[in-house]
Amino acid sequence: MASNEEILAGLAEIVNEETGLPTDAVQLDKSFTDDLDIDSLSMMTIVTLAEEKFEVRIPDEEVQNLTTVGDAVNYIAQAQA
């Protein structure tokens, strides 16, 4: 089970690989759409890569609730528990 800091770092790497955004731009309070300008297609790719990296399942209906990076970190942490 990864710590919240490890999940954040892993998500930042995934976002960097998918969008080219610097990893330090990916902060807990940042919105995927409003702050990081990630579109729905890129978001689905990020979710798929996060599922593989953290060995969790994020149902499609839950993805819409992951508006901030912090939401995603918390969801993954709970899914791993």
PyMOL commands that set and color helices and strands:
alter all, ss='L'
color gray80, all
select helices_A, chain A and resi 4-19+23-25+40-54+60-63+69-80
alter helices_A, ss='H'
color red, helices_A
deselect
rebuild
show_as cartoon
